[in-house]
């Protein structure tokens, strides 16, 4: 079994969140010098999505560390722009920055603040903390060979691993799409289409953010149906 924390609710922040807690939107709470990632193809800073406390994912090795997730994303009112490279972990269109002590191979700027999540209705900045519920996921199960029927408990397994969560077992639905240079631990699984903030990552996407077991680096990938 794998420890996971279900996201039960997104809680609107009454004031800017400045503590190193798991949150979505607002501005990053940097634990080291700011490292705002840049999409070199567009020469623009990426948009901050969230920060995740890594102790919930890695235990003692993640204590006092955060993973910051960024994506290339349109401004409010510019929905014609969409970079399909955000789906891939090594195309320079998304980033997972780990602090303190992490490494990131892409370009960064020493920006304390930058583009963040917004609400679809009016483009206002969005910031939410989360209410989490501890659970246990089943161990990862490779997708079955399509030439054979799935196990009898396939639906139960899928129900257990699906949904928004911190840590746990990834609910891959387009092959076992682990990033290269593993092993990796799931830090965040998110369906962005049913959230109180706007985050366009595809038609029917799920985002998977991963960190290395030594809390040294991270990757983001998106599966979309």
SULCOR-V200755 format. One record per residue. N is the residue number from 1. RES is the residue in three letters. SS is DSSP state (a for helix, b for strand, c for the rest). PHI is phi in whole degrees, 0 to 359 (* if undefined). PSI is psi as a letter, one per 40 degrees, with the letter a starting at -180 (none if undefined). Layout:
BEGIN
n=N res=RES ss=SS phi=PHI psi=PSI
n=N res=RES ss=SS phi=PHI psi=PSI
END
This chain:
BEGIN
n=1 res=UNK ss=c phi=* psi=i
n=2 res=UNK ss=b phi=236 psi=h
n=3 res=UNK ss=b phi=293 psi=h
n=4 res=UNK ss=b phi=216 psi=i
n=5 res=UNK ss=b phi=231 psi=h
n=6 res=UNK ss=b phi=288 psi=h
n=7 res=UNK ss=b phi=276 psi=h
n=8 res=UNK ss=b phi=281 psi=d
n=9 res=UNK ss=b phi=199 psi=i
n=10 res=UNK ss=b phi=261 psi=h
n=11 res=UNK ss=b phi=252 psi=h
n=12 res=UNK ss=b phi=302 psi=h
n=13 res=UNK ss=c phi=280 psi=h
n=14 res=UNK ss=c phi=284 psi=d
n=15 res=UNK ss=c phi=210 psi=i
n=16 res=UNK ss=c phi=306 psi=h
n=17 res=UNK ss=c phi=275 psi=h
n=18 res=UNK ss=c phi=245 psi=e
n=19 res=UNK ss=c phi=269 psi=i
n=20 res=UNK ss=c phi=280 psi=g
n=21 res=UNK ss=c phi=243 psi=i
n=22 res=UNK ss=c phi=292 psi=h
n=23 res=UNK ss=b phi=202 psi=i
n=24 res=UNK ss=b phi=240 psi=h
n=25 res=UNK ss=b phi=75 psi=a
n=26 res=UNK ss=c phi=69 psi=a
n=27 res=UNK ss=c phi=239 psi=i
n=28 res=UNK ss=c phi=299 psi=i
n=29 res=UNK ss=c phi=262 psi=g
n=30 res=UNK ss=c phi=291 psi=h
n=31 res=UNK ss=c phi=263 psi=e
n=32 res=UNK ss=c phi=228 psi=a
n=33 res=UNK ss=c phi=298 psi=i
n=34 res=UNK ss=c phi=304 psi=h
n=35 res=UNK ss=c phi=226 psi=g
n=36 res=UNK ss=b phi=277 psi=h
n=37 res=UNK ss=b phi=288 psi=i
n=38 res=UNK ss=b phi=240 psi=h
n=39 res=UNK ss=b phi=278 psi=h
n=40 res=UNK ss=c phi=295 psi=d
n=41 res=UNK ss=c phi=295 psi=d
n=42 res=UNK ss=c phi=254 psi=e
n=43 res=UNK ss=c phi=56 psi=f
n=44 res=UNK ss=b phi=222 psi=i
n=45 res=UNK ss=b phi=294 psi=i
n=46 res=UNK ss=c phi=285 psi=i
n=47 res=UNK ss=b phi=263 psi=h
n=48 res=UNK ss=b phi=288 psi=h
n=49 res=UNK ss=b phi=259 psi=d
n=50 res=UNK ss=b phi=194 psi=i
n=51 res=UNK ss=b phi=232 psi=i
n=52 res=UNK ss=b phi=233 psi=h
n=53 res=UNK ss=b phi=292 psi=h
n=54 res=UNK ss=c phi=271 psi=e
n=55 res=UNK ss=a phi=298 psi=d
n=56 res=UNK ss=a phi=294 psi=d
n=57 res=UNK ss=a phi=261 psi=d
n=58 res=UNK ss=a phi=247 psi=e
n=59 res=UNK ss=a phi=69 psi=a
n=60 res=UNK ss=a phi=301 psi=d
n=61 res=UNK ss=a phi=293 psi=d
n=62 res=UNK ss=a phi=260 psi=e
n=63 res=UNK ss=c phi=296 psi=h
n=64 res=UNK ss=c phi=75 psi=e
n=65 res=UNK ss=c phi=238 psi=i
n=66 res=UNK ss=b phi=233 psi=i
n=67 res=UNK ss=b phi=251 psi=h
n=68 res=UNK ss=b phi=255 psi=h
n=69 res=UNK ss=b phi=252 psi=h
n=70 res=UNK ss=b phi=228 psi=i
n=71 res=UNK ss=b phi=220 psi=i
n=72 res=UNK ss=c phi=284 psi=h
n=73 res=UNK ss=c phi=207 psi=i
n=74 res=UNK ss=c phi=291 psi=i
n=75 res=UNK ss=c phi=287 psi=i
n=76 res=UNK ss=c phi=300 psi=h
n=77 res=UNK ss=c phi=88 psi=e
n=78 res=UNK ss=c phi=238 psi=f
n=79 res=UNK ss=c phi=283 psi=e
n=80 res=UNK ss=c phi=285 psi=e
n=81 res=UNK ss=c phi=270 psi=h
n=82 res=UNK ss=c phi=207 psi=h
n=83 res=UNK ss=c phi=260 psi=h
n=84 res=UNK ss=a phi=295 psi=e
n=85 res=UNK ss=a phi=291 psi=e
n=86 res=UNK ss=a phi=298 psi=e
n=87 res=UNK ss=a phi=287 psi=e
n=88 res=UNK ss=c phi=252 psi=i
n=89 res=UNK ss=c phi=284 psi=e
n=90 res=UNK ss=c phi=230 psi=f
n=91 res=UNK ss=c phi=252 psi=e
n=92 res=UNK ss=c phi=78 psi=e
n=93 res=UNK ss=c phi=251 psi=e
n=94 res=UNK ss=b phi=215 psi=i
n=95 res=UNK ss=b phi=202 psi=i
n=96 res=UNK ss=b phi=235 psi=h
n=97 res=UNK ss=b phi=257 psi=h
n=98 res=UNK ss=b phi=251 psi=h
n=99 res=UNK ss=b phi=224 psi=i
n=100 res=UNK ss=c phi=279 psi=i
n=101 res=UNK ss=c phi=85 psi=e
n=102 res=UNK ss=c phi=277 psi=i
n=103 res=UNK ss=c phi=239 psi=i
n=104 res=UNK ss=c phi=217 psi=h
n=105 res=UNK ss=c phi=273 psi=e
n=106 res=UNK ss=c phi=271 psi=a
n=107 res=UNK ss=c phi=280 psi=i
n=108 res=UNK ss=b phi=223 psi=i
n=109 res=UNK ss=b phi=238 psi=i
n=110 res=UNK ss=c phi=279 psi=f
n=111 res=UNK ss=c phi=272 psi=h
n=112 res=UNK ss=c phi=283 psi=d
n=113 res=UNK ss=c phi=233 psi=i
n=114 res=UNK ss=c phi=187 psi=a
n=115 res=UNK ss=c phi=301 psi=h
n=116 res=UNK ss=b phi=224 psi=i
n=117 res=UNK ss=c phi=295 psi=i
n=118 res=UNK ss=b phi=220 psi=i
n=119 res=UNK ss=c phi=272 psi=i
n=120 res=UNK ss=c phi=294 psi=d
n=121 res=UNK ss=c phi=294 psi=d
n=122 res=UNK ss=c phi=228 psi=e
n=123 res=UNK ss=c phi=78 psi=e
n=124 res=UNK ss=c phi=291 psi=i
n=125 res=UNK ss=b phi=300 psi=i
n=126 res=UNK ss=c phi=246 psi=h
n=127 res=UNK ss=b phi=211 psi=h
n=128 res=UNK ss=b phi=220 psi=h
n=129 res=UNK ss=b phi=273 psi=i
n=130 res=UNK ss=b phi=231 psi=i
n=131 res=UNK ss=b phi=258 psi=h
n=132 res=UNK ss=b phi=248 psi=i
n=133 res=UNK ss=b phi=235 psi=h
n=134 res=UNK ss=b phi=290 psi=h
n=135 res=UNK ss=b phi=215 psi=a
n=136 res=UNK ss=b phi=232 psi=h
n=137 res=UNK ss=b phi=266 psi=i
n=138 res=UNK ss=c phi=293 psi=i
n=139 res=UNK ss=c phi=300 psi=i
n=140 res=UNK ss=c phi=301 psi=h
n=141 res=UNK ss=c phi=239 psi=h
n=142 res=UNK ss=c phi=305 psi=i
n=143 res=UNK ss=c phi=298 psi=i
n=144 res=UNK ss=c phi=290 psi=i
n=145 res=UNK ss=c phi=295 psi=h
n=146 res=UNK ss=c phi=293 psi=e
n=147 res=UNK ss=c phi=277 psi=e
n=148 res=UNK ss=c phi=235 psi=i
n=149 res=UNK ss=c phi=291 psi=i
n=150 res=UNK ss=c phi=291 psi=i
n=151 res=UNK ss=c phi=301 psi=i
n=152 res=UNK ss=c phi=299 psi=d
n=153 res=UNK ss=c phi=263 psi=f
n=154 res=UNK ss=a phi=302 psi=d
n=155 res=UNK ss=a phi=296 psi=d
n=156 res=UNK ss=a phi=294 psi=d
n=157 res=UNK ss=a phi=301 psi=d
n=158 res=UNK ss=a phi=298 psi=d
n=159 res=UNK ss=a phi=298 psi=d
n=160 res=UNK ss=a phi=290 psi=d
n=161 res=UNK ss=a phi=266 psi=e
n=162 res=UNK ss=c phi=283 psi=i
n=163 res=UNK ss=c phi=103 psi=i
n=164 res=UNK ss=c phi=283 psi=h
n=165 res=UNK ss=b phi=196 psi=i
n=166 res=UNK ss=b phi=251 psi=h
n=167 res=UNK ss=b phi=73 psi=a
n=168 res=UNK ss=c phi=102 psi=a
n=169 res=UNK ss=c phi=256 psi=h
n=170 res=UNK ss=c phi=292 psi=h
n=171 res=UNK ss=c phi=265 psi=g
n=172 res=UNK ss=c phi=296 psi=i
n=173 res=UNK ss=c phi=230 psi=e
n=174 res=UNK ss=c phi=229 psi=f
n=175 res=UNK ss=c phi=86 psi=i
n=176 res=UNK ss=c phi=279 psi=g
n=177 res=UNK ss=c phi=266 psi=f
n=178 res=UNK ss=c phi=296 psi=i
n=179 res=UNK ss=c phi=297 psi=i
n=180 res=UNK ss=c phi=292 psi=i
n=181 res=UNK ss=c phi=63 psi=f
n=182 res=UNK ss=c phi=286 psi=a
n=183 res=UNK ss=c phi=282 psi=i
n=184 res=UNK ss=c phi=226 psi=i
n=185 res=UNK ss=b phi=245 psi=h
n=186 res=UNK ss=b phi=292 psi=h
n=187 res=UNK ss=b phi=263 psi=d
n=188 res=UNK ss=b phi=208 psi=h
n=189 res=UNK ss=b phi=234 psi=h
n=190 res=UNK ss=b phi=215 psi=h
n=191 res=UNK ss=c phi=266 psi=h
n=192 res=UNK ss=a phi=283 psi=e
n=193 res=UNK ss=a phi=279 psi=e
n=194 res=UNK ss=a phi=231 psi=f
n=195 res=UNK ss=c phi=240 psi=i
n=196 res=UNK ss=c phi=285 psi=e
n=197 res=UNK ss=c phi=249 psi=i
n=198 res=UNK ss=b phi=264 psi=h
n=199 res=UNK ss=c phi=209 psi=h
n=200 res=UNK ss=c phi=268 psi=h
n=201 res=UNK ss=c phi=243 psi=e
n=202 res=UNK ss=c phi=140 psi=a
n=203 res=UNK ss=c phi=285 psi=d
n=204 res=UNK ss=c phi=219 psi=g
n=205 res=UNK ss=b phi=267 psi=i
n=206 res=UNK ss=b phi=231 psi=h
n=207 res=UNK ss=b phi=261 psi=h
n=208 res=UNK ss=b phi=234 psi=h
n=209 res=UNK ss=b phi=256 psi=h
n=210 res=UNK ss=b phi=237 psi=i
n=211 res=UNK ss=b phi=230 psi=i
n=212 res=UNK ss=c phi=287 psi=i
n=213 res=UNK ss=c phi=300 psi=d
n=214 res=UNK ss=c phi=267 psi=e
n=215 res=UNK ss=c phi=58 psi=f
n=216 res=UNK ss=c phi=262 psi=d
n=217 res=UNK ss=c phi=200 psi=i
n=218 res=UNK ss=b phi=215 psi=i
n=219 res=UNK ss=b phi=217 psi=i
n=220 res=UNK ss=b phi=231 psi=h
n=221 res=UNK ss=b phi=223 psi=i
n=222 res=UNK ss=b phi=229 psi=h
n=223 res=UNK ss=b phi=256 psi=h
n=224 res=UNK ss=b phi=223 psi=h
n=225 res=UNK ss=c phi=250 psi=none
END
